[in-house]
């Protein structure tokens, strides 16, 4: 039986904002209690600017729209299929990605318009499968920075993600602020997530992303040397955790993406997934080619030293 606190937290985190305001019987929590649940169960990670990745951040506001929006008939919202053919990422004979000597990356120097699209905080039982449908239709491979506890809850979603050729990254087991933890606690968070991924899908993460972007430089170097994980930050952040709307998310990603970019998004949020058809098509129409983070790092390793986040 699921822990009643977990069940309550999941109900709050996955209810839509309208449903949360109208549903009877949903207990009212204090702001502090609500934030504690959000931190415990996993919330958005982009509150720390990629320009200042070492600074710890406050817990993210909980997104009550984590589940698909609902229509007036109380049916699950499904993103309409595009009319006519959609653009497709070209088939590329690229290796899975080799080791890189860098410690931290927010983007990679490449000679062609390659980019890496990343999604944090999943797997989610409804949003992630919708997103996978969109990616498969466009022949796009992305990198998913998963929370170990969510992997244990939804292993079949992770197995599908892996079977369709996407890369899995380590995003800790419980989504804490790592810069406030001891080395032993960080090791436990990362190894528990790694083991959850291995149990569910038989693969191992190649890279890690710290929740909220909060990991001190000393910690990054230690994680790289002991656990062999480069720290992956981002160069494009649409602030989708603030739920600005699908069109705004699309506009921010399209305007901010350049060759070698690492794009941050969250499959935890339904509005982010709603934004993806227009976002993916817009990037493809601009000539960008999607690769996984490890593939992007391998391209950079062939031509230039690793770039530290913020540079």
C-alpha positions in Angstrom: 0.0 0.0 0.0 1.3 3.4 -0.9 2.3 5.7 2.0 -0.8 8.0 2.6 1.5 11.1 2.6 2.9 10.1 -0.7 -0.6 9.5 -2.1 -1.7 12.9 -0.9 1.4 14.6 -2.3 1.0 12.9 -5.6 -2.7 13.9 -5.8 -1.7 17.5 -5.2 1.2 17.5 -7.5 -0.7 15.9 -10.4 -4.0 17.7 -10.1 -4.7 20.5 -12.6 -5.1 24.0 -11.2 -8.8 24.1 -11.9 -9.4 20.7 -10.5 -7.4 21.5 -7.4 -9.5 24.6 -6.8 -12.9 22.9 -7.2 -12.4 19.4 -6.0 -14.1 18.7 -2.7 -12.3 16.7 -0.1 -8.8 17.8 -0.9 -7.2 19.0 2.3 -5.9 22.5 2.5 -2.2 22.7 3.4 -0.2 25.6 4.7 2.3 27.1 2.2 5.1 25.5 4.2 3.5 22.1 4.1 2.8 22.4 0.4 6.4 23.2 -0.3 7.7 20.3 1.8 5.5 17.9 -0.2 6.8 19.5 -3.4 10.4 19.1 -2.4 9.9 15.5 -1.1 8.1 14.2 -4.2 10.1 16.1 -6.9 9.6 19.5 -8.3 11.1 21.6 -11.1 14.8 22.1 -11.3 15.5 25.3 -13.1 15.4 27.9 -10.4 19.2 28.3 -10.5 20.4 30.2 -13.5 22.9 28.4 -15.7 25.1 31.5 -15.4 25.4 30.9 -11.6 25.1 27.1 -11.2 26.9 26.9 -7.9 24.3 28.8 -5.8 21.7 26.8 -4.0 18.1 27.6 -4.8 14.9 27.7 -2.9 12.4 24.9 -3.5 10.4 25.3 -6.7 6.8 26.3 -6.5 4.7 23.1 -6.8 3.1 22.8 -10.3 -0.5 21.8 -9.8 -0.8 21.2 -13.6 1.5 18.2 -13.6 -1.2 16.0 -15.0 -2.8 16.5 -18.4 -5.4 19.2 -18.5 -9.0 18.1 -18.5 -11.9 19.1 -20.7 -15.3 20.2 -19.6 -16.4 16.6 -19.9 -13.6 15.6 -17.4 -11.8 13.6 -20.0 -8.0 13.6 -20.2 -6.6 16.1 -22.7 -4.7 14.7 -25.6 -2.6 16.9 -27.8 -4.2 17.0 -31.2 -2.1 15.4 -34.0 -0.7 17.8 -36.5 -2.5 18.1 -39.8 -0.4 16.7 -42.6 3.1 15.3 -42.3 5.4 16.6 -39.5 9.1 17.3 -40.0 11.4 14.5 -39.0 14.9 14.5 -37.5 17.3 13.0 -40.0 18.6 9.4 -39.5 22.1 9.7 -38.3 24.7 6.9 -37.8 26.2 8.2 -34.5 27.7 6.3 -31.7 25.9 6.3 -28.3 28.6 8.7 -27.1 32.0 8.2 -25.6 33.6 9.5 -22.4 34.4 13.2 -22.1 37.1 14.7 -19.9 35.0 17.7 -18.9 33.5 18.2 -15.5 30.6 20.5 -16.2 28.7 21.3 -19.5 26.0 23.9 -20.2 26.5 23.7 -24.0 29.0 22.1 -26.4 31.1 23.6 -29.2 30.0 21.9 -32.5 30.5 22.7 -36.1 27.0 21.7 -37.2 23.5 22.6 -35.8 23.3 19.7 -33.3 21.4 20.2 -30.1 20.4 18.1 -27.1 16.9 18.2 -25.7 16.6 17.2 -22.1 13.6 16.5 -19.8 13.8 16.5 -16.0 11.8 15.0 -13.1 10.1 12.1 -14.7 9.0 9.5 -15.5 5.4 10.7 -15.3 2.6 8.2 -15.9 0.7 10.4 -18.3 2.9 13.2 -19.5 5.9 11.1 -20.4 4.1 8.7 -22.7 2.4 11.6 -24.5 5.9 13.1 -25.0 7.3 9.8 -26.2 4.6 9.7 -28.9 5.6 13.1 -30.1 9.3 12.3 -30.2 8.8 9.0 -32.0 6.7 10.6 -34.7 9.6 13.0 -35.4 12.4 10.5 -35.1 13.9 12.6 -32.2 16.0 11.1 -29.4 16.1 13.1 -26.2 17.8 12.7 -22.8 15.6 12.2 -19.7 17.0 13.1 -16.3 14.9 10.9 -14.1 14.2 10.9 -10.4 14.8 7.4 -8.9 11.7 7.3 -6.8 9.6 8.0 -9.9 11.4 5.3 -11.7 10.4 2.8 -9.0 6.8 4.0 -9.2 6.6 3.9 -13.0 9.2 1.4 -14.3 7.2 0.5 -17.4 7.4 4.1 -18.6 11.1 4.1 -18.2 11.4 0.8 -20.0 9.5 2.3 -22.9 11.7 5.4 -22.9 14.9 3.2 -23.1 13.4 0.9 -25.7 12.7 3.8 -28.0 16.3 4.9 -28.0 16.3 7.8 -25.5 19.1 8.4 -23.1 18.6 8.2 -19.3 20.5 10.6 -17.0 20.8 10.6 -13.2 18.7 13.2 -11.4 19.0 11.7 -7.9 16.6 9.5 -6.0 14.6 12.1 -4.0 15.4 15.4 -5.7 17.2 17.2 -2.8 19.4 20.3 -2.9 22.8 18.5 -3.3 24.9 21.5 -2.4 23.6 21.2 1.2 24.4 17.5 1.6 27.5 15.6 2.6 29.5 13.6 0.1 28.1 10.4 1.5 24.6 11.6 1.2 25.2 12.7 -2.4 26.7 9.3 -3.2 23.6 7.6 -1.8 21.2 9.8 -3.8 23.1 9.1 -7.1 23.7 5.4 -6.5 20.1 4.8 -5.5 18.9 6.5 -8.7 21.4 4.5 -10.8 20.3 1.3 -9.2 16.6 2.1 -9.8 17.3 2.7 -13.5 19.3 -0.5 -13.8 16.5 -2.5 -12.1 13.8 -1.0 -14.4 15.5 -1.0 -17.7 18.9 -2.7 -17.5 20.9 0.5 -18.4 23.1 2.9 -16.5 23.0 6.7 -16.6 26.0 8.3 -18.3 25.6 11.8 -16.9 23.9 13.5 -14.0 22.0 16.8 -13.5 21.7 18.2 -10.0 18.2 19.2 -8.9 17.8 23.0 -9.1 21.3 23.2 -10.7 22.7 23.3 -7.1 26.1 21.6 -6.9 29.3 23.2 -5.7 32.3 23.1 -8.0 34.2 20.9 -5.5 31.2 18.5 -5.5 31.1 18.4 -9.3 34.8 17.5 -9.4 34.3 14.8 -6.7 31.2 13.3 -8.5 33.2 13.3 -11.8 36.2 11.5 -10.3 34.4 9.0 -8.0 31.2 8.3 -9.9 32.3 9.2 -13.4 29.4 11.5 -14.0 29.9 14.8 -15.8 27.5 17.5 -14.5 25.1 18.6 -17.2 23.5 22.0 -16.9 21.7 23.9 -19.7 22.0 26.9 -22.0 18.3 27.3 -22.8 15.8 27.5 -20.0 12.1 28.3 -20.9 11.2 28.6 -17.2 8.4 26.1 -17.9 8.0 25.3 -14.2 6.3 28.7 -13.9 3.6 27.5 -16.4 3.7 30.5 -18.7 1.7 28.7 -21.3 2.6 26.4 -24.2 3.1 29.2 -26.7 5.5 31.1 -24.4 7.5 27.9 -23.8 7.8 27.3 -27.5 8.8 30.9 -28.2 11.5 30.9 -25.5 13.1 27.7 -26.7 13.0 28.7 -30.4 14.5 32.1 -29.7 17.2 30.8 -27.3 18.5 27.7 -29.1 21.8 27.8 -31.0 24.1 25.0 -32.3 25.5 23.0 -29.4 22.7 24.0 -27.0 21.5 21.9 -24.2 17.8 22.7 -23.8 16.1 22.2 -20.4 12.4 21.2 -20.1 10.3 19.1 -17.7 8.1 16.2 -18.7 6.6 16.5 -15.2 4.4 19.4 -16.5 1.5 18.9 -18.9 1.9 22.4 -20.3 5.4 21.7 -21.3 4.4 18.5 -23.2 1.6 20.5 -24.8 4.2 22.9 -26.1 6.4 20.2 -27.7 4.7 19.7 -31.1 5.2 23.4 -32.1 8.6 23.5 -30.4 10.0 20.4 -32.0 8.6 21.3 -35.5 10.0 24.8 -35.1 13.4 23.6 -34.3 13.4 21.1 -37.1 12.3 23.7 -39.5 15.2 25.9 -38.5 17.6 23.1 -39.4 18.5 21.8 -36.0 19.4 18.1 -35.5 18.6 16.4 -32.3 21.1 14.1 -30.5 21.4 12.8 -27.0 23.6 14.6 -24.4 26.3 11.9 -24.6 26.4 12.2 -28.4 26.7 15.9 -28.1 29.5 15.7 -25.6 31.3 13.2 -27.9 31.1 15.7 -30.8 32.6 18.4 -28.7 35.4 16.1 -27.4 36.5 15.6 -31.0 37.1 19.3 -31.6 37.4 21.3 -28.4 37.9 20.9 -24.6 34.8 20.6 -22.4 33.1 23.8 -21.7 32.3 24.7 -18.1 28.7 25.8 -17.3 28.4 29.5 -17.5 31.2 30.1 -20.0 
